[in-house]
C-alpha cells in the first residue's frame, strides 16, 4: 500500500488527547489499524466482565436465557458443566482431572464447557480462563425451584456462594419449571432489573442473592419481592427397585414440606402468589445469638 496521509475519524482525534500521538500525521495503515485496536481495548476495559455458570449443563435452555439476560450489560464468559450436576451443592472434584473446551463464541460472549461441577467451573474460571477478576457472577437459570431449604442442596447456588466467598457480587436465578423448553421470558425481563441494580449498587459484604421465578406468563407476574427464606424440609423417600439381574437399587424421590404456610414474608409465599422472590443469602453460617449461651462449655 502506498504511503499516504489518512484522514482520521472523530473518535481517533479524541484518542489523540488520551495517548498523545499526532494522529493527523499517521501515514502507515498498520498504525491506523493499531490505533483502532487500542481504542477497542480501551472501551472493553470499561465494560463489566460477567461470569455465567449453572448446574443443568451447558446446553440447557436456562443458561442460554441467562446469557441473553446479561449480555447487554458487559462481556460475558460462560464456564459451565458439560452435563447435569443438579443437587451437587458446593461439591468439588478432587480425585480426577478437570478439563474444559471452548464450545462457541459470538460478539461479546464466550462459552466454555467444563467436566467438573458448578463450583469447579467457578474455581477453574478464576484460575485458568478469565482475563481478570469478574465484576459479577450469575448462575442458572435453573430448571426448578431453589427456594427455602433447597438453597442448601443447589448446585446453582453452590456456584453463587463460591463467588460470594471470593468477594464478587453473585446472583442465582431459578424458574419453578422443570420443562426443558420452559418459557424464560419473565425470568429474563425481571432478572435484568436485578442485574442492573447489582451492577450499579453492589451487594452487602458476604451476601449473595437467591432469585426464584414463579412458573406463570409474564403478564401474571406481580413483581419482585425481597423476602426471607421459608423454613421447611425435604422428606426423602428411597424407592427400592430391582435391576435385570435381580439386584436391589434405590431411586431418590421426595417432596417439600413448608413449615410456615401462614407466613407472608417468605420466598415460598411470594412464589405461591406469583411474585419473584429475592432472598439475600449470607455466607457466614455462625449463629451469633447462640454464642453466649454456649460459652458455658468452656468452663465445664
C-alpha positions in Angstrom: 0.0 0.0 0.0 1.4 3.4 -0.9 2.2 5.8 1.9 -0.5 8.5 2.2 -2.0 10.8 4.8 -5.1 9.2 6.4 -7.9 11.4 7.5 -8.7 10.2 11.0 -12.3 10.0 12.2 -13.5 12.0 15.1 -13.2 9.3 17.8 -9.5 8.8 16.9 -8.9 12.6 17.3 -10.3 12.2 20.7 -8.0 9.3 21.3 -5.1 11.7 20.4 -5.9 13.7 23.5 -5.7 10.5 25.6 -2.4 9.0 24.3 -0.5 12.0 23.0 0.2 10.7 19.4 -0.1 13.1 16.5 -2.8 11.0 14.7 -3.2 13.5 11.8 0.3 12.6 10.7 -0.1 8.8 10.8 0.9 7.8 7.3 1.0 4.0 7.6 -2.1 2.0 7.5 -0.9 -0.5 10.1 -0.5 2.3 12.6 -4.1 3.3 11.9 -5.2 -0.3 12.5 -3.3 -0.5 15.7 -5.0 2.7 16.9 -8.4 1.1 16.2 -7.4 -1.9 18.2 -6.2 0.3 21.0 -9.5 2.2 21.1 -11.5 -1.0 21.1 -9.5 -2.5 24.0 -9.8 0.8 25.9 -13.5 0.6 25.6 -13.6 -3.1 26.6 -11.7 -2.3 29.8 -14.7 -0.2 30.9 -17.3 -2.9 30.3 -18.2 -5.2 33.2 -16.9 -8.7 33.0 -19.7 -11.2 33.8 -19.1 -14.9 34.6 -22.1 -17.2 33.8 -22.5 -20.8 35.0 -25.2 -23.3 36.0 -25.8 -26.9 37.2 -28.2 -28.1 34.4 -25.4 -28.3 31.8 -24.0 -26.1 29.1 -26.8 -27.0 26.6 -29.7 -26.2 28.9 -32.2 -23.6 27.7 -31.9 -21.9 31.1 -28.3 -20.9 30.7 -28.9 -19.7 27.1 -31.6 -17.5 28.5 -29.2 -16.3 31.3 -26.6 -15.3 28.7 -29.3 -13.4 26.8 -30.2 -11.7 30.1 -26.7 -10.4 31.0 -25.1 -9.9 27.6 -26.3 -6.3 27.2 -24.5 -5.4 30.4 -20.9 -6.4 29.7 -18.5 -9.0 28.3 -19.8 -12.5 29.1 -17.7 -15.6 29.7 -19.6 -18.8 30.4 -18.0 -21.7 32.2 -20.4 -24.5 33.0 -20.6 -28.3 33.3 -20.9 -30.3 30.1 -23.5 -32.5 31.9 -26.2 -32.1 34.6 -25.0 -31.6 38.2 -28.2 -30.8 40.0 -28.1 -31.2 43.7 -24.3 -31.0 43.9 -24.4 -28.1 46.3 -20.8 -27.0 46.9 -19.2 -30.2 45.7 -15.7 -30.0 44.1 -13.7 -32.6 42.1 -10.5 -33.8 43.8 -10.0 -37.4 42.5 -9.8 -36.9 38.7 -8.5 -34.2 36.4 -10.8 -31.4 35.2 -10.8 -30.3 31.5 -12.5 -27.5 29.6 -13.1 -26.6 26.0 -14.3 -23.6 24.1 -17.7 -24.6 22.9 -18.8 -21.4 21.0 -18.3 -17.7 20.8 -20.1 -14.7 19.3 -19.9 -10.9 19.7 -19.1 -10.3 23.4 -19.8 -13.9 24.5 -17.6 -16.9 25.0 -18.9 -20.3 26.2 -16.7 -22.9 27.7 -17.8 -26.4 28.8 -16.2 -28.0 31.9 -16.0 -31.6 33.1 -16.4 -30.6 36.7 -19.2 -29.4 39.0 -20.7 -25.8 39.1 -18.2 -24.8 41.8 -15.4 -26.4 39.9 -16.5 -24.3 37.0 -16.2 -21.1 39.0 -12.9 -22.0 40.5 -11.5 -23.0 37.1 -12.7 -19.8 35.6 -10.8 -17.8 38.3 -7.6 -19.8 37.9 -7.3 -20.6 34.1 -9.9 -18.9 31.9 -10.9 -15.3 32.9 -8.6 -12.5 31.9 -9.3 -10.7 35.1 -11.5 -10.7 38.2 -15.2 -10.7 37.2 -17.5 -7.9 38.2 -20.4 -10.2 38.6 -21.2 -13.9 38.7 -24.6 -15.2 37.7 -25.8 -18.9 37.9 -28.8 -20.5 36.3 -31.4 -20.1 35.1 -32.2 -23.3 37.0 -35.0 -25.6 35.8 -36.8 -26.0 39.1 -37.1 -24.2 42.5 -34.2 -23.3 44.7 -36.4 -21.6 47.3 -36.4 -22.3 51.0 -34.0 -25.1 52.2 -33.3 -26.1 48.6 -30.6 -23.4 48.6 -28.5 -25.9 50.7 -28.7 -28.6 48.1 -28.5 -26.5 45.0 -25.6 -26.7 42.6 -26.8 -23.4 41.1 -26.5 -21.7 44.5 -23.3 -23.5 45.3 -21.6 -21.6 42.4 -23.1 -18.4 43.6 -21.9 -18.9 47.1 -18.4 -19.7 45.8 -18.4 -16.3 44.1 -19.6 -14.6 47.3 -16.8 -16.2 49.3 -14.4 -14.6 46.9 -16.0 -11.2 47.4 -17.7 -11.0 44.0 -21.4 -9.9 43.7 -23.2 -13.1 42.8 -26.8 -14.0 41.9 -28.6 -17.3 41.4 -31.7 -17.5 39.2 -34.2 -20.4 39.2 -37.6 -20.9 37.4 -40.1 -23.2 39.0 -40.5 -25.2 35.9 -38.7 -28.5 35.0 -39.7 -28.4 31.4 -36.6 -28.4 29.2 -38.4 -26.0 26.9 -39.7 -23.7 29.7 -40.6 -20.1 29.0 -37.9 -17.9 30.4 -39.4 -14.6 29.2 -40.4 -13.3 32.7 -37.1 -14.6 34.1 -35.1 -12.5 31.6 -37.2 -9.4 31.9 -37.2 -9.2 35.7 -33.7 -10.7 36.0 -32.4 -7.7 34.1 -33.8 -5.4 36.7 -31.9 -7.3 39.4 -28.7 -7.3 37.3 -28.9 -3.6 36.6 -29.3 -2.8 40.3 -26.5 -5.0 41.5 -24.1 -3.7 38.9 -24.9 -0.2 40.0 -25.2 -0.5 43.8 -23.4 -3.8 44.5 -24.3 -6.1 47.4 -23.6 -6.0 51.1 -20.4 -7.8 52.2 -20.6 -11.6 52.3 -24.1 -11.5 50.7 -25.4 -13.0 47.5 -28.9 -13.3 46.0 -31.2 -16.2 45.5 -33.8 -15.3 42.9 -36.7 -17.6 42.2 -39.4 -17.0 39.5 -42.9 -18.5 39.5 -44.0 -20.6 36.5 -46.5 -18.2 35.1 -46.7 -15.9 32.0 -45.0 -12.6 32.4 -48.3 -10.7 32.5 -49.3 -12.7 35.6 -46.1 -11.9 37.5 -46.9 -9.3 40.2 -43.3 -8.0 40.5 -40.2 -8.5 42.7 -40.5 -9.2 46.4 -37.4 -9.1 48.7 -38.1 -11.6 51.4 -36.6 -14.3 53.7 -36.1 -18.0 53.2 -39.0 -20.1 54.4 -38.5 -22.8 57.0 -39.1 -26.2 55.5 -37.7 -29.6 54.8 -37.5 -32.2 52.1 -39.0 -35.5 53.0 -36.9 -38.1 51.1 -38.3 -41.4 50.0 -36.0 -44.1 48.5 -37.9 -46.3 46.2 -36.5 -49.8 46.1 -36.2 -51.4 42.6 -34.7 -54.4 41.0 -32.2 -54.4 38.1 -32.4 -57.0 35.3 -30.1 -59.3 37.4 -32.5 -59.0 40.4 -30.1 -56.8 42.3 -31.6 -54.1 44.5 -31.1 -50.4 43.9 -32.7 -47.3 45.2 -34.1 -44.2 43.4 -34.4 -41.0 45.4 -37.9 -39.4 45.5 -39.3 -36.9 47.9 -41.5 -33.8 48.5 -41.1 -30.5 50.2 -42.9 -29.6 53.4 -43.3 -25.9 54.2 -43.2 -25.3 57.9 -44.5 -21.8 57.6 -47.6 -21.9 55.5 -49.1 -18.9 57.1 -46.1 -16.6 56.9 -46.4 -13.9 54.3 -42.8 -12.7 54.4 -41.1 -15.8 52.9 -40.0 -16.8 49.5 -42.5 -19.7 49.4 -45.4 -17.3 50.0 -44.1 -14.9 47.3 -43.8 -17.6 44.7 -47.3 -19.1 45.5 -48.7 -15.6 45.0 -46.9 -15.0 41.7 -44.1 -12.8 43.0 -40.5 -13.2 42.1 -38.7 -13.9 45.4 -35.3 -12.2 46.1 -33.6 -13.6 49.1 -30.3 -12.2 50.4 -28.1 -15.2 51.4 -25.2 -14.8 53.7 -22.1 -17.0 53.6 -21.3 -16.8 57.3 -23.2 -19.7 59.0 -22.4 -18.6 62.5 -25.4 -18.3 64.9 -24.2 -15.3 66.8 -27.2 -15.4 69.2 -26.1 -18.8 70.5 -22.5 -17.9 71.3 -23.1 -16.6 74.8 -25.3 -19.4 75.9 -22.8 -22.0 74.6 -19.8 -20.4 76.3 -20.6 -22.4 79.5 -19.0 -25.4 77.6 -15.6 -23.6 78.1 -16.0 -24.0 81.9 -17.5 -27.4 82.3 
